[in-house]
Amino acid sequence: MEIKNVNVRISAVSLAVFAFFTILVVFAVALTGDLSILIWGIPTLVLLIIIPGMLNYMSQSQYAGLVPVYEKEAKDVRARAITMAMIGKPVRLRGTVKTVKFRYLNRPHYIVEDTSGEMTVKMFTTPQEDVQEGDRVEILGLVIKRYVVSGDAVVNCVSIRRIKKEEQ
């Protein structure tokens, strides 16, 4: 679904929760015959779809607003050059997607490799493009720690897009 040029995607987990509770409400009404269950059941089901959609829309629109800033400020880097000293710096990384995890949560984590090595790239919202393993990509993001207290450097992705053959 698209709202104001923002592609809103509800995660598979949210849809599964909605389906589960829809079945639960229908089953409760069928067993008891009490239609008053629908007074709270239908609004609750509507919220189970609207809230994840709104949250995704808000994060998508925030990230879309950051892309021009990152395009201007990001430095081109190689995967191996990203270190803890770069935390808080915007970067541009080009490489090939080796692995994609957590796509079903709309919080994909990518392992991207270039000729120097590989780097973990985390995105905390749904990407605008559906990037698959083996795709050549350009990433705009911010270098962060993997974990709050400790961990290695990773890239918090603001934008990931496939690179066309002529751009490589």
KADAMO-V845319 format. One record per backbone hydrogen bond with DSSP energy under -1.0 kcal/mol. NH is the residue of the N-H (numbers start at 1). CO is the residue of the C=O. E is the energy in kcal/mol with one decimal. If there is no record, write none. Layout:
nh:co:e
NH:CO:E
NH:CO:E
This chain:
nh:co:e
3:6:-2.6
6:3:-1.5
8:1:-3.1
12:104:-1.0
15:11:-2.1
16:12:-2.2
17:13:-2.3
18:14:-2.3
19:15:-2.6
20:16:-2.6
21:17:-2.4
22:18:-2.1
23:19:-2.4
24:20:-2.2
25:21:-2.5
26:22:-2.5
27:23:-2.7
28:24:-2.4
29:25:-2.5
30:26:-2.5
31:27:-2.5
32:28:-2.4
33:29:-2.5
37:34:-1.2
38:35:-1.4
39:36:-1.3
41:37:-2.4
42:38:-1.8
44:40:-1.6
45:41:-2.4
46:42:-2.5
47:43:-2.3
48:44:-1.9
49:46:-1.0
50:46:-2.8
51:47:-2.3
53:49:-1.5
54:50:-2.9
55:51:-2.5
56:52:-2.3
57:53:-2.4
58:54:-2.6
59:55:-2.2
60:56:-2.7
61:57:-2.6
62:58:-2.0
63:59:-2.5
64:60:-2.4
65:61:-1.6
66:62:-1.1
67:63:-1.3
70:66:-2.4
71:67:-2.7
72:68:-1.5
73:69:-2.2
74:70:-2.6
75:90:-1.6
77:92:-2.5
82:79:-1.2
86:83:-1.6
87:84:-1.5
88:143:-3.1
89:86:-2.3
91:141:-3.1
92:75:-2.6
93:139:-2.3
95:137:-2.0
96:113:-3.0
97:135:-2.6
98:111:-3.7
99:111:-1.2
101:109:-2.7
105:102:-1.1
106:103:-1.9
107:102:-1.5
109:101:-2.4
110:121:-3.5
111:99:-2.1
112:119:-2.8
113:96:-2.7
114:117:-2.7
119:112:-2.6
121:110:-3.1
122:155:-2.9
123:108:-2.3
131:129:-1.3
134:97:-3.2
135:132:-1.8
137:95:-3.2
138:161:-2.6
139:93:-3.0
140:159:-2.6
141:91:-2.2
142:156:-2.1
143:89:-2.0
144:154:-2.9
146:152:-2.3
147:150:-1.5
154:144:-2.8
155:120:-2.3
156:142:-3.6
157:122:-3.5
158:140:-3.2
159:140:-1.9
161:138:-2.0
163:136:-2.9
167:164:-1.4
